[in-house]
C-alpha cells in the first residue's frame, strides 16, 4: 500500500516535464490501493486554486479522487507524530496515515521524507530516489 504526497500529484499539473513524467510513471505503476488522509483533498484544492480556475480545480480533484482511498484524518496519531518529529501539521497527517495503513510514503518534500523515516515509515524522496521508489512499488505489486 502506498501514500503519495500532494507534492507528487501536483507535478502532474506543473510545467517541469521531467517531474511530470516521473509522477505519471509512478502513479501508473501503483496497482495497489493509494491511501490519502482526508486533508489531502483540502491541501490539493488550496494548492491547485493558486494556479487554475475553480472549475478546472474541481475537475482535477474529482479525477484524482477516483484513484485514491481517503482515510479519516488520524488526529491523535498525527498529534503524536508532530510531537515526536516536529513536522508540519499537514505532513503529520500523511505520515500518520502511512503508519495507520502500513503503507510506504512517497513525496517530493525532502523534510517530509526525513520526518517520516524518523517516525518509522518507509519513505522515498522522489526527486532523489525515483528509481528506488519505482522498484519498491513494483515489489509491492508482486506480494
Long-range contacts (C-beta under 8 A, 24 or more apart in sequence): 1-32, 1-33, 1-34, 1-35, 1-101, 1-102, 1-103, 1-104, 1-140, 2-30, 2-32, 2-33, 2-34, 2-35, 2-103, 2-104, 2-105, 2-106, 2-137, 2-140, 3-34, 3-35, 3-36, 3-94, 3-97, 3-98, 3-101, 3-103, 3-104, 3-105, 3-106, 4-30, 4-34, 4-36, 4-68, 4-106, 4-107, 5-94, 5-105, 5-106, 5-107, 5-108, 5-109, 5-112, 6-40, 6-43, 6-44, 6-47, 7-107, 7-108, 7-109, 7-112, 8-106, 8-107, 8-108, 8-126, 9-44, 9-64, 10-44, 10-47, 10-48, 11-108, 13-48, 13-51, 13-52, 13-60, 19-108, 19-127, 22-126, 22-130, 23-126, 25-134, 26-106, 26-126, 26-130, 26-133, 26-134, 26-137, 27-67, 29-134, 29-137, 29-138, 29-141, 30-137, 31-141, 32-140, 32-141, 33-69, 34-67, 34-68, 34-69, 35-68, 35-69, 35-70, 35-71, 35-97, 35-98, 35-101, 35-103, 36-68, 36-69, 36-70, 36-71, 36-94, 36-97, 37-70, 37-71, 37-72, 37-73, 37-74, 37-78, 37-93, 37-94, 37-96, 37-97, 38-70, 38-71, 38-72, 38-73, 39-73, 39-90, 39-93, 40-68, 40-70, 40-94, 41-65, 41-70, 43-90, 71-97, 71-100, 71-101, 73-97, 74-99, 74-100, 81-115, 81-119, 84-118, 84-119, 85-115, 85-118, 85-119, 86-115, 87-111, 87-112, 87-115, 88-112, 91-115, 91-116, 95-119, 95-121, 98-123, 104-136, 104-137, 104-140, 106-133
